[in-house]
Amino acid sequence: MNINRELNSLINKNLVKILKLRNFKRLKKDGSYVSKGDIFIQRLVKKFINENYNKNDFLLVSEENFKNQNIDYKKYRNIFILDPIDGTENFISGIPIWGISFCWYKNNKHKDSTICLPELNLSISKKFKSNKNKSRIVALSSSNNKLLKKINNLNEIRITGCCVYNIYNVLHGKFTSYSNKKANLWDFIAGFNIAAENDIPVYVNGKKYNGEILQPNKKYNIKIKNK
């Protein structure tokens, strides 16, 4: 299965419907929004996996179906980790900076990943050609309050509200780095595996990340820096 081709085809075929769902939203317990677009994309991806894998042979971990607990990954041959819409606040506000993150582990080893930005018609997968730019732009998470207080000491910063967009731009050298001290697993796991596969340094909780599968019931301190 070519994840990048299949996922992009699936989303592009349904993009008009997805965009029509941006006005239907509700608040979650953590104060963030979930839209009908998030739920629809999750259903699309789950249906696709169900059609291609034995239902007893895989686990789909998604932001919108996750229960706060440790997972025994060894029970499953195939693990899929999905963020149906990263940047939901942007999505529901009509801002095209939102993305989809999809990561595949087979036998507890990274098999393939893709991240895509449907409204911008951008995507990136395990093997890609980077057009390296000499950027000095630093991307930050909006939850990084301590760093935001030091904003005047930074030359060029961007706060986009979308982890997938930030990682995409660091991979291509359009941003020099991106950090987030409270990232969810589905926010970064696909992009970080793409980076690791291409020898771009990424760090989780201060340690170099090399593609290992992580638990979803934690917040992670992450950083990616263009070489």
KAVENHU-V147779 format. One record per residue. RES is the residue in one small letter. PSI is psi in degrees with one decimal (none if undefined). Layout:
RES;PSI / RES;PSI
This chain:
m;125.8 / n;99.0 / i;-45.2 / n;-49.2 / r;-46.3 / e;-44.5 / l;-44.2 / n;-38.9 / s;-44.2 / l;-45.9 / i;-43.0 / n;-37.4 / k;-26.4 / n;10.3 / l;-39.6 / v;-44.3 / k;-40.7 / i;-45.9 / l;-30.0 / k;-18.7 / l;1.0 / r;-19.5 / n;-4.0 / f;109.6 / k;163.7 / r;155.5 / l;139.2 / k;174.0 / k;-29.9 / d;3.2 / g;-4.8 / s;163.8 / y;149.9 / v;138.4 / s;167.4 / k;-21.8 / g;-43.1 / d;-50.2 / i;-40.0 / f;-44.3 / i;-41.6 / q;-42.3 / r;-39.5 / l;-47.9 / v;-41.8 / k;-41.5 / k;-43.0 / f;-44.6 / i;-42.6 / n;-34.3 / e;-17.0 / n;-7.5 / y;149.7 / n;130.3 / k;-21.0 / n;1.4 / d;0.5 / f;161.3 / l;131.2 / l;116.4 / v;114.3 / s;152.1 / e;-34.0 / e;2.1 / n;3.0 / f;135.5 / k;137.9 / n;84.0 / q;159.3 / n;149.9 / i;134.7 / d;90.4 / y;-24.0 / k;-15.5 / k;-15.1 / y;138.1 / r;-39.9 / n;128.3 / i;127.7 / f;131.1 / i;121.2 / l;135.3 / d;104.5 / p;-39.0 / i;111.8 / d;119.9 / g;40.7 / t;-35.8 / e;-41.3 / n;-46.6 / f;-50.5 / i;-16.4 / s;0.2 / g;12.9 / i;127.4 / p;2.5 / i;79.8 / w;154.9 / g;172.5 / i;133.8 / s;127.0 / f;123.5 / c;139.5 / w;122.1 / y;137.8 / k;125.1 / n;41.3 / n;16.2 / k;142.4 / h;127.5 / k;-49.2 / d;159.3 / s;157.1 / t;149.0 / i;140.8 / c;153.2 / l;86.4 / p;-44.2 / e;-21.0 / l;-3.1 / n;45.0 / l;144.8 / s;161.5 / i;142.9 / s;-168.8 / k;-47.0 / k;122.4 / f;159.6 / k;121.7 / s;130.8 / n;89.9 / k;125.7 / n;153.6 / k;73.5 / s;151.3 / r;10.1 / i;128.3 / v;127.3 / a;135.7 / l;157.9 / s;144.5 / s;-12.5 / s;-3.1 / n;75.0 / n;-40.5 / k;-40.1 / l;-34.7 / l;-29.7 / k;-21.8 / k;19.2 / i;-34.3 / n;-14.6 / n;-2.9 / l;140.9 / n;-56.3 / e;119.5 / i;157.3 / r;135.4 / i;107.1 / t;-18.9 / g;20.7 / c;108.9 / c;-42.4 / v;-43.5 / y;-42.9 / n;-47.1 / i;-42.8 / y;-45.5 / n;-32.3 / v;-41.6 / l;-35.0 / h;4.4 / g;10.1 / k;-28.2 / f;145.4 / t;-30.2 / s;164.1 / y;136.7 / s;150.2 / n;121.6 / k;-7.3 / k;54.7 / a;141.7 / n;154.1 / l;-47.3 / w;-16.6 / d;-38.4 / f;-15.4 / i;-40.3 / a;-49.7 / g;-37.1 / f;-33.3 / n;-37.6 / i;-43.4 / a;-48.4 / a;-38.6 / e;-23.0 / n;21.5 / d;33.4 / i;121.2 / p;129.4 / v;148.0 / y;136.8 / v;121.8 / n;39.9 / g;-2.4 / k;146.1 / k;132.5 / y;133.0 / n;25.4 / g;4.2 / e;148.6 / i;141.7 / l;160.0 / q;145.2 / p;-4.9 / n;30.6 / k;161.2 / k;141.8 / y;142.4 / n;110.0 / i;153.7 / k;137.7 / i;136.0 / k;129.8 / n;135.8 / k;none
